[in-house]
Amino acid sequence: MKKIIYIGNHLKSANPTTLNLLSELLMAKGFHVKIYSNQSSRIMRLMHMCWGVLSNLKASYILIDTYSTVNFYYALVISQLARCFSIPYVPILHGGNLPKRLQNNPKLSKFIFKNAYVNIAPSSYLLEEFQRKGFQTRFIPNAIELKKYSFQNYVFQEPKLLWVRAFDAIYNPSMAVLVLELLKSTYPNATLCMVGADKDGSLKKVKEIALKKGLINSIEFTGYLSKEAWIEKSKDFNIFINTTNIDNTPVSVLEAMALGLPVISTKVGGISYLIDDNETGLLVEKKNVQQMTSKIIELFKNEEKAIAISKNARKLVESFDSGKVQQQWNEILK
């Protein structure tokens, strides 16, 4: 049995990541998977990750969830530790801002990505960027278990917006509140539900904005919800908005598309590679509150378009089904 060490964010208080599903898919294929780390302290997390490598020197592979912020340095340390003990490692490229890392930190990037067994890009966006820099990279999309997402037929009378993400400044959660404020000029009964754990204090700031603008009673803040809980919650809403400033291929957007929720997203990073504007979703410029609001109103004035987008999006995400993704990973790690 091949042993896989999976390095990533396994915090219980955080929103589920691709780590959870991918580790399950690999175990179902007979791999023995050990995950690091569930430590909340950054220093303790890094130490736990290092211990994960040092205590499993006979591992067949190390998978490293790789982002563009602090996690980039976790990936740097673990990749070099893997090299010291000749353990093949596979960076999984999640950070929508990783191309900027390649540009600003070329030497450190080369240490990580040039020496990898292979780099895995879950979006065509990152695939192109990394191949352009000469790094061996393959495309395997983020997986979703399609059978868990029942396609819904939504009613488009009053806008009921759903936002699902960690409260982090890079995801620009305050934009959702500003969109709701503007939307209420046309639809006074419009509501918003924001699902996600606080990551950097943004939740408090968003609530302060909502209170200041008199919108606090029109917004539901659920905090962290399990995947099953937010899927059930989604049945009460009819539009999914993604307000991020930086992105790759967010699983929450894939899930919304699978559920039949029309997605309106900022056009950043890998989003434009995922969503075909006016076909599988609607795209707006980053931080453009007016444009996102107008797109929401457009869908409510054209229900046929909203339904067509929903159906097209569901068909698109069928290629992200876990069974297909599982087979692709098995071919790389077998």
N, C-alpha and C positions, 0 to 999 in steps of 0.2 A: 504494500500500500504506500503510495507516494504521500509524503508529508508536505503541506503547504503552510507557510507562515504568512498571515495576512496582517499587514500593518495599516491601521486606519483609525478613524474616529468611531469608537464603540461605546460612547457615553450613553447611559440609559436615559438621561434627561434631554438628549438631542433628538431632532427629527430623524427617523430611520434613513439610512443612506444606502447606496448600492452595495456596500459591504455586507449588509444583512442578507440580501437575497442572493448575491453571488456566492457567498460562503455556503449557503444552503444548497445551491445548485452544484457546487463542486463536491460537497459531501455526498450528495445523491449519486454522483458519478464514481464514488468510491475513494475519493481523496480524503486524507485526514487533515483537517484544517484547524489551526490554532490562531486565535485573533488577539492582537495587541494594538491599542490599549484602551482600557476603560477608566483611566485615571484622569481626573478633572484638572489637576495642577499641571501646567505645561512642563515643568522640570521633571515631575514624577512620571508624566506620560512618556517623555523621551527616554527616561531611565528604564521604564517598563518595556518600551519598544526594543531597546538595546538588549535587555535581558531576554526578550523573546527570541532574538537571534542567537545570543550566546548559549542559551539553554537548548537550542535545537540546531546544532551545527550539521546534523545529517539531513536537514530539510532538503527536499528536491528543488523547491522554488520559494522565493519571497515575493509576495505581491505587495506593492506600495501604493496606496491611494495618494495621489500627488496633486497638490493645489498650488496656488500662486502666492499665498501669504505666508504665515508662520510655518505652516505645514511643509512648505518648500524645503526648509532647513531640516525638518525631520527626515524628509526623503533623502536629503544630501547625506546626513549622518548614517542612516540605515543602509543606503546604497553602498557607501564606502566600507561599512562594516561587512556587508555581504561580499564585497570584492576581496577583503582581507582573508575570508574563509572560503573563497571560491564557491559561493552559493549563487546560482543564477537568480537574478532579480528582475521583476517586471513592473515598471512604473505604470500605473493606470491614471491617465491624464484627465483630471476632473476640472481643474481651474480654468475658468474662462479667460483669466488674465495671464495665463502661462506664456503666450507669445511675447508679452512685455518682459517677462522674466528672461526669456531667451535673448532678448535684445539688450536688457540692462545688466544681466549677469551671465555673459557667454561662457566664461571659464567654469563657473560653478555648474551651469547647465550641462556643459560638456561632460563634467565628472559624473553626473547622474545619468544622462540620457545616451551618451555615446557608448558607455560600457554596459548598458542593459542587455539582457537576453533578448528582449524586444520591448518596445514601448506600445502600449495599447491606448488608442484614441477612441472614445465613445462618440465622437462627432467628426464629420467630414471637415469641419473648420479646423480642429486641432490636427487632424491627419495631414492636411495640406501644409499647415504652418511648420510642423515638425519634419515632414519629409523635405520641405524647402530648405531646412537647415542641415539636412543630411543625416538625420537620425532615423534609424530603422524603426518604422512604425506601422502597425496594423490597425485596422478599424474593427472594433467589436462594440456594438451599441450597448447602452445601459438597458438592463432587462426589466420587464414587468411581467407579472403573472396574469396574462390577459383574462383568464377564466374568473379572476376575482373582480373584474370590472364589468358590470352589466351596463350595456349601453342604454341611456335614459332618453326619453322624449320629453324635453323641457318645454314649459309654457313661457312665452315671451310677452308678458303684459307689463310688469313692473321690474326694473333691474334689481336683481339680487346678486351682488358681486361676491365672489369667493377668492380669497388670497391665501396661498399656502406656502410658507417659507419660514426660515429662521429670521428672527428680528435682528438684522445686521445692516449697518449703513450701506454696504455694497449692494444690497437688494432694494434699497430705497423704499422702505415700507410707508413712509410718510406720503409718498405720491398717491397711494391708494386712498388716503383720507382726502387729499385735495381733489382727486377725481370724483369722489362721492359728493363733495361740497358743490362742485360745478354741475354735476349730474342732477342734483336736486332742483336746479332751476327749471329743468324740463320734467323731471319725474320726482315730485316731492316725497314720495313714499319709498324711494330707492334705499336699499340697505347694503351693508357690507359685513362680511365675516372674515376675520383674520386669524388663521390657524398657524401656530408655531411657537417655539420656545424662544425666549430672549437670549441673545448671544453677546451683545455689546452695550446694553443699556438703551437700545433703540425703542424697545417696547414702551418704556416710560415716556420717551420723547413723543412717540406717536399718540399716546393717550393724552398728553398735554395739548397737542395740536387739536385733537378731536374735541377736547373739553373747551378749548378756547374758541373754536368755531361752532360750538353748539351742536356737535354731531355725535356726542358720546352715546346717546340713546339709540342711534341708528347703526351703531357698530358693535358687533359681538367679538370679544377677544377670548378665544377658547384656551389659549396656552397650548402646550404640547398635546397632541392627540395621536393615538396609535393609528396605523394605516387603516385598519378596519373602521375605526371610529370616524375618521375624516371622510372616508368613502361614503359611509352612511350619512354623514352631515351634508355631503355634496348634493344629495337629492333635494335639499331645500333651496338650492340656488340655481342660477341659469347662465351666468357668465363667469369665466375664470380670467383674472387679470394677473399679469406678471410684470412687475414694475422695476425690475433689476437694472443696475448700471453695468454689471459685469455678469456674463453667463456662458455656459457651455451647452450642455443638453440636459436641463434639469428634469429629474424623474417626476417631480410634481406636475410639470407641464405635460409629460407623456401620459400620466395617469388621468389628468383632466381630459385629454383628447380621447383616451380610451373610454371614459365615462360618457362622452358625448357633449361635454361642456365646451362651447365655443371659446377659444383662447384668444385674448388680446394681449400682446406682449410688446415690450420695448425691443427694438431691433439692435441687439448687441451680441458680440461674440458669435457663438454657434447657433443662436436662435434663428437667424435668417437661413441657415443651412437646414434647419429642422422644419421650419414653417414656411410654406409657400403662401405669400401674402394674397388674401382674397380667395384662397383655395382650401387650405387646411387651417387657417387662422388669420388674424389681422395683426399687422406690425405697425408700430409707431416709433418715432424718434425718442431717444433716451430723455427722460425728465419732461417730456412734452405732455403736460396734463390736459391741455385743450384738445390735442389730437386724440388721446386715448378716450376722452369723454365723447368726442364726436364719433369715434368708431363704435362705441357702445350704443349710442343713439341710432347710428346707421343700422345696426343689427335689429334693434327693436322696431324700426320702421320698415324693415325688410325681413320678415320671419322666414321666408323661403331661402334667403341667403344664409341665415343663421343655421337652418336645418341642413343645408347642403354642406356648409363648412364642417358641421358636426360629423356628418357621415364620411366625408373625405378624410377627416382627421383620424377617425376610428380605423379606417382602412389602412392608413399610413402606419399606425402604431402596431399593426399586426406583425410587422417585420421585427419588432422589438420583443416579441414574445419570448419568455424565458427558455422554452424548449430549444428554439433556434440559437439563442445566445449561449446556452449551455453546451451545445454541440461545438460551437466555434471555440470556446475556451478549452474544451476537451482535446480538440485537435492541436492546440498550442502546447498544452501541458502533458499530453499523453506519454 
